[in-house]
Amino acid sequence: MTRITDIERTRSEFEAIRRDIHAHPELRYEEHRTADLVAAKLEQWGIPVTRGLGRTGVVGTITAGSSKRAIGLRADMDALPLQEQNTFAHRSVHDGKMHACGHDGHTAMLLSAAHHLAQTRNFDGTVHVIFQPAEEGGGGAREMIADGLFKQFPCDAVFGMHNWPGLRVGAFGVRKGPIMASSNEFCITVHGKGCHAGLPHYGNDPLFTATQIISALQSIVTRNKRPIDNAVLSITQFHGGDATNIVPDSVWFGGTVRTFTLDVLDLFETRMEQIARSVAAAFDCTITFEFQRNYPPTINSAAEAEFAAGVMHELVGEDNTLSDVEPSMGAEDFAFMLLEKPGCYVFIGNGEGEHRDAGHGLGPCVLHNPSYDFNDEILTLGASYWVRLAEKWLARP
């Protein structure tokens, strides 16, 4: 495993930055302290800084040589609305807010890489380091793009990285094509006719109708999409009724749909409404159908995924490069950047949780868990990957 020596020497500095950010988590579009810290560090290292894209986003621009080529490296900064169960020294000082997804580590890794790139300038071209707000449900990538991210900072390609619990320390994962799913939510309200529960023939029961719709919706998974196309439809809420002896006028249920392609997503949205309306009509009910597309699938372009795998191979060896890693049904708003530019999103192993300091919660060290903590052992490895990726990308013929 080859980490850049100068980056390894500064590990303690960036570990302290990571833990400071962890202790002061900020939710989406509230990342003012974090953005101030990021901007101050970049400016201290002589890197020009632009602020305000996507409200609280920060972009640093590092140039060397005369080439017009440019690459974008992105890290997210926001935390989650979660009560931390850890009690170690760098636990969150804000109740109900926690860095439970490792964005504190992502920010520290990219800062470490930016520091090294600014000190060495061992490349020909431009590296834009993009510190993005509001990944957790806020669409911060989309908002930065809308504010002119790629117009102000043209990039030939853009790259992202996420720590991955369960993947061993020292390993990376990448794949061509979809690596994370689209995230979408729906709400279906069934309108019927209320009545006394002992006299159901006087009403049109929306509860019974809703259960039939829920069962029928799973036919999209098993009978409408191709078996080789992955997708999930999960009902996560069901609300209706106030008394044991009254059939209500209406009920509603909702959940999420996850797909790896937009074609399959289109199929789900269309068929869900058709099935819900048809089943409701069969029981003399009507529906209101709402479907919201949140994040598109995160789809790596083939050339950039292959290039990233090559960098990983040189950095950690063939055995630690998972070039066809299993994709996740989780979602990631870096997908919006990949709709605009070629690029690649990768996983870096965070281990099984043994790294956590004494005082960690009793839960597993998995993402979005109150016992999670980023593994500081991978800070220098992630930073080394960013540096080698940028240097080699800009050195291509």
VOBARO-933319 format. One record per atom (N, C-alpha, C): residue in one letter; x negated, y negated, z negated. Coordinates in steps of 0.1 Angstrom, whole numbers, plus 5000, padded with zeros to 4 digits. Layout:
AXYZ ...
end
This chain:
M499250125000 M500050005000 M499149885000 T499349795010 T498449685012 T499149555009 R498849494997 R499449364994 R498349254996 I498749135000 I497749035003 I497148994989 T495748994989 T495048974976 T495348834970 D495348734978 D495648594973 D497048584967 I498048654973 I499348654968 I499448734955 E498648844954 E498648924942 E498048844930 R497048754933 R496448674923 R497448574916 T498448534924 T499348434919 T500648494914 R500648624912 R501948694908 R502548634896 S501748604886 S502248554873 S503048424875 E502548344884 E503248214886 E504648234892 F504748324901 F506048344908 F506948434900 E506348514891 E507148594882 E507848494872 A507048394868 A507648294859 A508748214865 I508548184878 I509548114886 I510848194887 R510648324890 R511748414892 R512548424879 R511848444868 R512548454855 R513248324850 D512648214854 D513248084851 D514648074859 I514548114871 I515848104879 I516848204874 H516348324870 H517348414864 H517948364851 A517248294843 A517748234831 A518748124833 H518648064845 H519547944848 H520347974861 P521248074861 P521948104873 P522947994876 E523147984890 E524147884895 E525047954905 L526347934904 L527247994914 L527247924927 R527947974937 R527947924951 R528247774951 Y527447704959 Y527447564961 Y527247484949 E526747544938 E526347474926 E524847484923 E524147524933 E522747564931 E521847434931 H522247334923 H521447204923 H520147224916 R520047284905 R518847304897 R517847394905 T518447494911 T517547594919 T517047524931 A517847444938 A517447374950 A516347264946 D516547204935 D515547104930 D514247174928 L514247294922 L513047364919 L512347404932 V513147464941 V512547504954 V511947394962 A512647284963 A512247164970 A510947104964 A510947104950 A509747044944 A508447134946 K508647264946 K507547354948 K507047334963 L507947334972 L507547324986 L506747194989 E507347084983 E506646954985 E505346944978 Q505147014967 Q503947024959 Q502847084968 W503247184977 W502347254985 W502147184999 G502747065001 G502546995013 G503447035024 I504547095021 I505547145031 I506647045032 P506946995044 P508046905046 P509346975043 V510246905036 V511546965031 V512746885036 T513746955040 T515046905044 T516046965035 R516946875029 R517946925020 R519346885025 G520346955019 G521746925022 G522447005032 L521747085039 L522447175049 L523247285041 G524547295044 G525347385036 G525447335022 R525547205021 R525647135008 R524347144999 T523947264995 T522847274986 T521647354992 G521647375005 G520547445011 G519247365012 V518147435013 V516847375014 V516147445026 V515447365034 V514647425045 V513247365044 G512247445044 G510847395044 G510247435058 T509447355064 T508847375077 T507347375076 I506747485080 I505247505079 I504747515094 T503847435098 T503347445112 T501847465112 A501447525123 A499947545125 A499747565140 G498647515145 G498347535159 G499147445168 S499347495180 S500047415190 S501247485197 S501447615193 S502547685199 S503947625196 K504847635205 K506247595203 K507147705197 R506547815195 R507347925189 R507647895174 A508847955170 A509247935156 A510048055151 I509848085139 I510548195132 I511148145120 G512348205116 G513048165104 G513048275094 L512748245082 L512748345071 L513748295061 R514648375057 R515748335048 R515848405035 A516148335024 A516448385011 A517648315006 D518448394998 D519648334992 D519348294977 M520148194972 M519848144959 M520948154948 D522148194952 D523248184943 D523348304934 A524048284923 A524348394913 A525848434914 L526148524904 L527548584904 L528248534891 P529648534892 P530448504880 P530548624872 L529548664865 L529448784857 L528748764844 Q529248824833 Q528648814820 Q527548904818 E526348854816 E525148944815 E525149014802 Q524749144803 Q524649224791 Q523249244786 N522249204794 N520849204790 N520649114778 T519649144770 T519349054759 T517849014759 F517149044770 F515649014770 F515548864771 A514248814770 A514048674769 A514548594781 H514548644793 H514948564804 H516448584808 R517248634799 R518648654802 R519348524805 S520448524811 S521148404815 S521548324802 V521248194803 V521648104793 V523148044795 H523748084806 H525048034809 H526048154809 D526948154799 D527948254798 D528748264811 G529048384815 G529848414827 G529148384840 K527848364840 K527048354852 K525848434851 M525448504862 M524348594861 M523748624875 H522448634876 H521748684888 H521748834888 A522948884892 A523149034892 A522949094906 C522449014915 C522149074928 C520749044933 G519948984925 G518548964928 G518148844937 H519148754938 H518748634946 H517648554940 D517548564926 D516448494920 D515048554925 G515048684927 G513848754932 G513648714947 H514748714955 H514648674969 H514048534970 T514448444962 T513948304963 T512448304959 A512148374948 A510748374944 A509748434954 M510248544961 M509448604971 M509148514983 L510248444987 L510048354998 L509148234994 L509348184982 L508448074977 L507048124977 S506748244973 S505348294972 S504848304986 A505648344996 A505148355010 A504948215015 A505748125012 A505647985017 A504347925012 H504047944999 H502847894993 H501547955001 H501548085003 H500448145010 H500348085025 L501448085032 L501448035046 L500947895046 A501347805037 A500947665037 A499447655033 Q498947745025 Q497547735021 Q496547785033 T497047895040 T496147955050 T496347905064 R497647885067 R497947845081 R497347935092 N497348065089 N496748165098 N497748205108 F498348115115 F499348145126 F499348035135 D499948055147 D500147955157 D501647935160 G502147825155 G503547805157 G504247745144 T505447775142 T506247715131 T506947825123 V506947815110 V507647905101 V508647815094 H509947835095 H510947775088 H511447865076 V511247815064 V511647895052 V513047845048 I514047925049 I515447885047 I515947935034 F516247845025 F516847885012 F518347855012 Q519147955012 Q520547945015 Q521447955003 P522447865002 P523347874991 P524447974994 A525248004984 A526648064986 A526648184994 E525748284992 E525948404999 E527048494994 E527248474980 E528248554973 E529748504976 G530248534988 G531548494991 G531848354996 G530748274996 G530948135000 G530648105015 G530048205022 G529648185036 G528648075038 G527648065029 G526647965030 G525847965042 A525648075048 A524948085061 A525748015072 R527048045072 R527947985082 R527947835080 E527947785068 E527947645065 E526647575069 M525547635067 M524247585071 M524147575086 I524647675093 I524747675108 I525647555113 A526747545106 A527747435110 A527047295108 D526247285098 D525547155096 D524347135105 G524047225114 G523047205124 G521747275121 L521747385113 L520547455109 L519647485121 F520147555131 F519347595143 F519147495153 K519947385152 K519647265161 K518547185155 Q518547165142 Q517447085136 Q516147175135 F516347305133 F515147385131 F515247505141 P514947485153 P515147595163 P514247715159 C514847835161 C514147955157 C514248055169 D513148115173 D513248225183 D513848355177 A513748365164 A514348485157 A514448445142 V515348515135 V515448495121 V515548625113 F514948625101 F514848745094 F515348735079 G515948835074 G516348835060 G515948965053 M516048955039 M515649075031 M516449075019 H516749205014 H517449215002 H516849334994 N516649314981 N516249424972 N517249534972 W516849654971 W517749764971 W517549864960 P518349854949 P518249954938 P518450094944 G517650194938 G517750334943 G516750364953 L516250264960 L515150284970 L513850264962 R512950354963 R511750354955 R510950234957 V510250194947 V509350074948 V508150114957 G507850024966 G506850044976 G507450084990 A508750104990 A509450145003 A510250035008 F510350035022 F511249945029 F512250025037 G513449965040 G514350025048 G514849935059 V515049985071 V515449905083 V516149995092 R516949945101 R517550025112 R517949925123 K517949975135 K518549905147 K520049915146 G520749805150 G522149805150 G522749765136 P523949805133 P524649765121 P523849825108 I523549735099 I522949775086 I523849745075 M524749655076 M525849625066 M527149595073 A528249615066 A529549615072 A530149475072 S531249465080 S532049345079 S532849345066 S533149235061 S534049225048 S535249145052 N536449205049 N537749145053 N538749185042 E539649095040 E540749125030 E542149105036 F543049175030 F544449165035 F545449165024 C546549115027 C547749105017 C548949135025 I549749235021 I551049265027 I552149255017 T553049165020 T554249145011 T555349215017 V556049305010 V557249375015 V558449315009 H559349265017 H560549195013 H561749295015 G562449315004 G563649405004 G564849334998 K565649414991 K566849364985 K566949424971 G566849344960 G566849394947 G568149454943 C568149534933 C569349594928 C569149664914 H570249714908 H570049784896 H569349924899 A568449964891 A567750084893 A568550204893 G569750194886 G570650314886 G571550314897 L571550204906 L572450194918 L571550164930 P570550244933 P569650204944 P570250194958 H571450254960 H572050244973 H572550104976 Y572650024966 Y573049884969 Y571849794973 G570649844973 G569549764976 G568649824987 N567649754991 N566549805000 N565249794992 D564749914988 D563649924978 D562349884984 P561749764981 P560449734986 P559249814980 L559449864967 L558449944961 L558250074969 F559350144971 F559250274978 F558750244992 T559250144999 T558750115012 T557250085012 A556750005002 A555349975002 A554450105000 T554950204993 T554150324991 T554050405004 Q555150395012 Q555150465025 Q554150395035 I554150255034 I553250185042 I551750215039 I551550225026 I550150245021 I549650385026 S550550485025 S550150615030 S549950615045 A550750545052 A550650545067 A549450465072 L548950365064 L547850285069 L546550375070 Q546450475062 Q545250565062 Q545250645075 S546350645083 S546250715096 S545350635106 I545150515103 I544250435112 I542850495111 V542450525098 V541150585096 V541050725102 T542050805101 T541950945105 T542450975119 R543350885125 R543950915137 R543850805148 N543450685145 N543350585155 N541950555159 K541050535150 K539650515153 K538950645157 R537850625165 R537050745168 R536450805155 P536350935154 P535750985142 P534250945140 I533550915150 I532150875149 I532050725145 D533150645145 D533050505140 D533350505125 N532450445118 N532650435103 N533550315100 A534450335090 A535350235085 A535950275072 V536250175064 V536950195051 V538150105050 L539250155046 L540450075042 L540750115028 S540650025019 S540950045004 S541949954999 I543050014993 I544049934986 I543549914972 T543449784968 T542849754954 T543749684945 Q544949644950 Q545949574942 Q547349614946 F548249624936 F549649654939 F550449574928 H551349484932 H552049404922 H553549404926 G554349434916 G555749424918 G556649464906 G557749404904 G558649444894 G558349384880 D559449364873 D559349304859 D560049384849 A560949474853 A561749554843 A561849694848 T562149784838 T562249924842 T563549964848 N564549874847 N565849914853 N566249814864 I565349754870 I565649664881 I564649684893 V565249714905 V564449724917 V564249574922 P562949534923 P562649394927 P563049364941 D563049234944 D563349184958 D562149204967 S560949194961 S559649204969 S558549254961 V557549304967 V556249344961 V555149314971 W553949314966 W552849294975 W551649384971 F550849414981 F549649494978 F548549434987 G547349464983 G546149404991 G544949494989 G543949454997 G542649534996 G541649485006 T540849575010 T539749535019 T539549635030 V539049585042 V538749665053 V537249645056 R536449745058 R535049735061 R534749815074 T534049745083 T533749815096 T532349775100 F531749855109 F530449815114 F530449755128 T531649745134 T531749675147 T533049595147 L532949485156 L534149405157 L535249475164 D534949565174 D535949635181 D536849715171 V536149785162 V536949865152 V537749775143 L537149665140 L537849565131 L539149515138 D539049485151 D540149445159 D541249545158 L540849675160 L541849785160 L542549785146 F541849775135 F542449785122 F543449675120 E543049545124 E543949435121 E545249455129 T545149495142 T546349515150 T547249625145 R546549745143 R547349865139 R547949845125 M547249775116 M547849755102 M549149685103 E549149575111 E550449495112 E551549575119 Q551149645129 Q552149725136 Q552749835127 I551949905120 I552450015111 I553249955100 A552749845094 A553549795082 A554949745087 R554949675098 R556249625103 R557249745106 S556649845113 S557549955117 S558050035106 V557150065096 V557550145084 V558550065076 A558349935074 A559249855067 A560649845074 A560649835087 A561949835094 A562749965092 A561950075091 A562650205089 A563450215076 F563050125067 F563650125054 F564449995051 D564749925062 D565549805062 D564849695053 C563549685055 C562749585048 C561949505059 T561349395055 T560449315063 T559149295056 I558149245063 I556849225057 I556349085061 T555449035052 T554548925056 T553148975056 F552448965067 F551149025069 F550048915069 E549048925061 E547948835060 E546648905061 F545748865070 F544548935072 F543448825074 Q542448835065 Q541348735065 Q540048795068 R539348755078 R538048795081 R537048715074 N536248775065 N535248695057 N533848695063 Y533148815063 Y531848825069 Y531848925080 P531248895091 P531148995102 P530149095098 P530049205106 P529049305103 P527649245106 T526649295098 T525249255099 T524549345109 I524349305121 I523849385132 I522449345136 N521449425133 N520049395137 N519849415152 S519149325158 S518849345172 S517649445173 A517749525183 A516849635184 A515349605184 A514949505192 A513549465193 A513049415180 E513849335173 E513349275160 E513349385149 A514249475150 A514149585140 A512949675142 E512649695154 E511449775157 E510149705153 F510149575156 F509049485152 F508849495136 A509949475129 A509949475114 A509449605109 A509849715115 A509449845111 A507949865113 G507349805124 G505949805126 G505149735116 V505649615111 V505049545100 V505049625087 M506249685084 M506349765072 M505349885073 H505249945084 H504350065086 H502850025083 E502449905088 E501149865085 E500949825070 L502049775064 L501949735050 L501949845040 V502949935042 V503150045032 V502950185037 G502750205050 G502550335055 G503850395060 E503650505068 E504850565075 E505750625064 D505250695054 D506150755044 D507050655037 N506550535036 N507350435028 N508150345038 T508250375050 T508950295060 T510150385065 L511350345060 L512550415064 L513150345076 S512750385088 S513150305100 S514550335105 D515250435098 D516650455101 D517450475088 V517250375080 V517850375067 V519350385068 E520050445058 E521450455058 E522050315057 P523050285065 P523650145064 P524550145052 S524950025048 S525750005036 S527149945040 M528249985033 M529549925035 M529649795027 G528649755021 G528649625015 G528449525026 A528649395023 A528649295034 A527549185030 E527149105040 E526149005038 E526348895048 D526248775043 D526548665053 D525348615061 F524248685060 F523148675069 F523648715083 A524748785083 A525348825096 A525648705105 F526048595099 F526348475107 F525148425114 M523948435108 M522748395115 M522348485126 L522748615124 L522448715135 L523448705147 L524548635145 L525448605156 L524848495164 E523948415158 E523348295165 E521948325171 K521248415165 K519848435169 K519548585168 P518548635176 P518048775174 P517348775160 G517348895154 G516648905141 G516949035135 C516549045122 C516549165115 C516749145100 Y517549225094 Y517749225079 Y517249355074 V516449355063 V515849475058 V516049485043 F515849615038 F515949645024 F514449665018 I514249615006 I512949644999 I513349714986 G512649824984 G513049914972 G512849834959 N513949844951 N513849784937 N513749894926 G513650024930 G513450124920 G514850164914 E514650244903 E515850304896 E516150224884 G515350134880 G515650054868 G514750064856 E513750154858 E512750174847 E511950044844 H511949954853 H511149834851 H511649734841 R512949754838 R513549654829 R512949644816 D512849514811 D512249484798 D513149544787 A512549564775 A513349604764 A514449504761 G515649544758 G516749454756 G517749454768 H517449544778 H518449544789 H519649614785 G520749584793 G522049644790 G522049794792 L523049864788 L523050004789 L523550054803 G524049964811 G524550004824 G523450024834 P523750074846 P522750104856 P522149984862 C520949994867 C520349874874 C520749874888 V522049854891 V522549844904 V523049704907 L523249674919 L523749534923 L525149514917 H525349384913 H526549334907 H526949414894 N525949454887 N526149514874 N525549424863 P526249414851 P525749324841 P524449364834 S523949494838 S522649534832 S521549524843 Y521849474854 Y520849464865 Y519749364862 D518549384867 D517449284867 D516549314879 F516149214886 F515249224897 F513849284892 N513249364900 N511949424897 N510749334901 D510149274891 D509049174894 D507849244901 E507749384900 E506649454906 E506649434921 I507849414927 I507949404942 I507849254947 L507649164938 L507449024942 L506349004953 T505149054949 T504049034958 T504149114971 L504849234970 L505049314982 L505949244992 G507049194986 G508049124995 G507448995001 A506648924993 A505948804999 A504948845009 S504248955007 S503248995017 S503949035030 Y505149105029 Y505849135041 Y506249015049 W506748915042 W507148785048 W505948725056 V504848715049 V503648655055 V503148735068 R503048865066 R502548945078 R503548945089 L504848945086 L505948935096 L505748805104 A505648695097 A505548565104 A504248555112 E503148595106 E501848585113 E501848675126 K502348795125 K502348885136 K503348845147 W504548795142 W505548755152 W505048635160 L504348545154 L503948425161 L502648455169 A502048575167 A500848615174 A501148695186 R502348735188 R502748825199 R502348755213 P501948845223 P501648785236 P502748715242 
end
